[in-house]
Amino acid sequence: MYKKKKILCLIPARIGSKGLKFKNIKKINNKELFMYPLIAAKNSNIIDDIFVSSDSNLILKKSKKNGANFSIKRPKKLCGDRISSYQIINYAIEYLNKLNKSYDYLICLEPTSPLTDTKDIDLAI
């Protein structure tokens, strides 16, 4: 929580990719790409909850094991190359509304930006 505001971190990490097959589970320094934003968010003292959205059971299982509060299988209709981050954010908000969970702010961390660290996140907020 930051200044009495609840903050959600969303990590969209689907398995498919046209350019680089299975890019979000490719390893850099022995760590899958999707783990970088997850660890950075988990180490933040500002982020309240972490929501990982994926079509991969492997990503979802590892996310839950490594600190994601919500590790949710994304519907097939939201897994294509033309799906925008906005659509994934909207899906997450609708999902959480059904659970009576609400947040003041949402930060979206893409697995394809592995150099974003906890300090970057906290300073941005």
SEDRENKOL-59238 format. One record per residue (C-alpha): residue in three letters; x, y, z. Coordinates in steps of 0.001 Angstrom, whole numbers, plus 500000, padded with zeros to 6 digits. Layout:
REM SEDRENKOL-59238
<kollum resn="Ala" east="X" north="Y" up="Z"/>
...
REM end
This chain:
REM SEDRENKOL-59238
<kollum resn="Met" east="500000" north="500000" up="500000"/>
<kollum resn="Tyr" east="501198" north="503479" up="499180"/>
<kollum resn="Lys" east="499654" north="506572" up="500746"/>
<kollum resn="Lys" east="496605" north="504500" up="501722"/>
<kollum resn="Lys" east="496129" north="503363" up="498122"/>
<kollum resn="Lys" east="495945" north="499694" up="497156"/>
<kollum resn="Ile" east="498124" north="498732" up="494223"/>
<kollum resn="Leu" east="497778" north="495709" up="491947"/>
<kollum resn="Cys" east="500546" north="494438" up="489712"/>
<kollum resn="Leu" east="499397" north="492649" up="486560"/>
<kollum resn="Ile" east="501805" north="490405" up="484671"/>
<kollum resn="Pro" east="500447" north="489204" up="481300"/>
<kollum resn="Ala" east="502494" north="486167" up="480253"/>
<kollum resn="Arg" east="500976" north="484062" up="477516"/>
<kollum resn="Ile" east="502855" north="481079" up="476125"/>
<kollum resn="Gly" east="502418" north="481763" up="472413"/>
<kollum resn="Ser" east="504412" north="484170" up="470318"/>
<kollum resn="Lys" east="504910" north="484610" up="466611"/>
<kollum resn="Gly" east="508409" north="486029" up="466773"/>
<kollum resn="Leu" east="510078" north="483892" up="469417"/>
<kollum resn="Lys" east="508371" north="480627" up="470364"/>
<kollum resn="Phe" east="507667" north="480264" up="474093"/>
<kollum resn="Lys" east="509519" north="483518" up="474819"/>
<kollum resn="Asn" east="508041" north="484041" up="478306"/>
<kollum resn="Ile" east="509508" north="480752" up="479528"/>
<kollum resn="Lys" east="512892" north="481199" up="477855"/>
<kollum resn="Lys" east="515645" north="481412" up="480437"/>
<kollum resn="Ile" east="518001" north="484319" up="480934"/>
<kollum resn="Asn" east="520614" north="483637" up="483637"/>
<kollum resn="Asn" east="518768" north="480426" up="484569"/>
<kollum resn="Lys" east="515485" north="482269" up="485233"/>
<kollum resn="Glu" east="512383" north="482218" up="483016"/>
<kollum resn="Leu" east="511531" north="485602" up="481502"/>
<kollum resn="Phe" east="508151" north="485838" up="483296"/>
<kollum resn="Met" east="509880" north="485422" up="486668"/>
<kollum resn="Tyr" east="511714" north="488746" up="486417"/>
<kollum resn="Pro" east="508641" north="490999" up="486836"/>
<kollum resn="Leu" east="507160" north="488580" up="489371"/>
<kollum resn="Ile" east="510213" north="488746" up="491618"/>
<kollum resn="Ala" east="510505" north="492520" up="491202"/>
<kollum resn="Ala" east="506849" north="492989" up="492171"/>
<kollum resn="Lys" east="507106" north="490554" up="495070"/>
<kollum resn="Asn" east="510083" north="492470" up="496484"/>
<kollum resn="Ser" east="508213" north="495788" up="496374"/>
<kollum resn="Asn" east="506919" north="497155" up="499664"/>
<kollum resn="Ile" east="504329" north="499148" up="497736"/>
<kollum resn="Ile" east="502523" north="496500" up="495652"/>
<kollum resn="Asp" east="499678" north="494802" up="497507"/>
<kollum resn="Asp" east="498804" north="491940" up="495159"/>
<kollum resn="Ile" east="500231" north="490308" up="492047"/>
<kollum resn="Phe" east="497953" north="489005" up="489283"/>
<kollum resn="Val" east="499484" north="486741" up="486623"/>
<kollum resn="Ser" east="497360" north="486088" up="483558"/>
<kollum resn="Ser" east="498430" north="483322" up="481197"/>
<kollum resn="Asp" east="497270" north="480517" up="478946"/>
<kollum resn="Ser" east="500117" north="478328" up="480238"/>
<kollum resn="Asn" east="499624" north="475970" up="483167"/>
<kollum resn="Leu" east="503392" north="475956" up="483698"/>
<kollum resn="Ile" east="503539" north="479755" up="484041"/>
<kollum resn="Leu" east="500488" north="479796" up="486313"/>
<kollum resn="Lys" east="501821" north="477044" up="488573"/>
<kollum resn="Lys" east="505273" north="478625" up="488921"/>
<kollum resn="Ser" east="503746" north="482069" up="489453"/>
<kollum resn="Lys" east="501567" north="480846" up="492302"/>
<kollum resn="Lys" east="504505" north="478971" up="493835"/>
<kollum resn="Asn" east="506650" north="482118" up="493657"/>
<kollum resn="Gly" east="504277" north="484631" up="495211"/>
<kollum resn="Ala" east="501481" north="485577" up="492820"/>
<kollum resn="Asn" east="498241" north="486211" up="494707"/>
<kollum resn="Phe" east="496189" north="485487" up="491610"/>
<kollum resn="Ser" east="497380" north="483085" up="488949"/>
<kollum resn="Ile" east="494541" north="482967" up="486433"/>
<kollum resn="Lys" east="494113" north="481037" up="483195"/>
<kollum resn="Arg" east="493265" north="483470" up="480451"/>
<kollum resn="Pro" east="490385" north="482621" up="478060"/>
<kollum resn="Lys" east="491482" north="481534" up="474573"/>
<kollum resn="Lys" east="489833" north="484610" up="473042"/>
<kollum resn="Leu" east="492371" north="486746" up="474941"/>
<kollum resn="Cys" east="495472" north="484862" up="473805"/>
<kollum resn="Gly" east="495996" north="485972" up="470231"/>
<kollum resn="Asp" east="498672" north="488186" up="468707"/>
<kollum resn="Arg" east="496212" north="491046" up="468266"/>
<kollum resn="Ile" east="495072" north="491187" up="471882"/>
<kollum resn="Ser" east="495996" north="494465" up="473552"/>
<kollum resn="Ser" east="497261" north="495012" up="477072"/>
<kollum resn="Tyr" east="494077" north="497014" up="477651"/>
<kollum resn="Gln" east="491964" north="493911" up="477006"/>
<kollum resn="Ile" east="494013" north="491884" up="479504"/>
<kollum resn="Ile" east="493812" north="494677" up="482087"/>
<kollum resn="Asn" east="490052" north="494893" up="481610"/>
<kollum resn="Tyr" east="489739" north="491106" up="482004"/>
<kollum resn="Ala" east="491736" north="491202" up="485256"/>
<kollum resn="Ile" east="489643" north="494040" up="486674"/>
<kollum resn="Glu" east="486381" north="492272" up="485788"/>
<kollum resn="Tyr" east="487681" north="489035" up="487337"/>
<kollum resn="Leu" east="488688" north="490789" up="490555"/>
<kollum resn="Asn" east="485399" north="492722" up="490728"/>
<kollum resn="Lys" east="483602" north="489370" up="490871"/>
<kollum resn="Leu" east="485714" north="488580" up="493955"/>
<kollum resn="Asn" east="484882" north="491997" up="495461"/>
<kollum resn="Lys" east="488553" north="492973" up="495183"/>
<kollum resn="Ser" east="489341" north="496529" up="494203"/>
<kollum resn="Tyr" east="492486" north="498575" up="493816"/>
<kollum resn="Asp" east="493277" north="502235" up="493460"/>
<kollum resn="Tyr" east="496137" north="501711" up="491013"/>
<kollum resn="Leu" east="497254" north="499026" up="488605"/>
<kollum resn="Ile" east="500774" north="498600" up="487303"/>
<kollum resn="Cys" east="501340" north="496306" up="484322"/>
<kollum resn="Leu" east="504740" north="494636" up="484106"/>
<kollum resn="Glu" east="505598" north="492873" up="480871"/>
<kollum resn="Pro" east="507893" north="489822" up="480991"/>
<kollum resn="Thr" east="509704" north="491215" up="477954"/>
<kollum resn="Ser" east="511177" north="493993" up="480129"/>
<kollum resn="Pro" east="513320" north="491882" up="482467"/>
<kollum resn="Leu" east="515570" north="494779" up="483463"/>
<kollum resn="Thr" east="512731" north="496526" up="485316"/>
<kollum resn="Asp" east="513550" north="495952" up="488967"/>
<kollum resn="Thr" east="511904" north="496669" up="492310"/>
<kollum resn="Lys" east="513572" north="500063" up="492620"/>
<kollum resn="Asp" east="512217" north="501092" up="489195"/>
<kollum resn="Ile" east="508709" north="500022" up="490190"/>
<kollum resn="Asp" east="508750" north="501813" up="493537"/>
<kollum resn="Leu" east="510182" north="505001" up="492016"/>
<kollum resn="Ala" east="507588" north="504965" up="489229"/>
<kollum resn="Ile" east="504755" north="504645" up="491745"/>
REM end
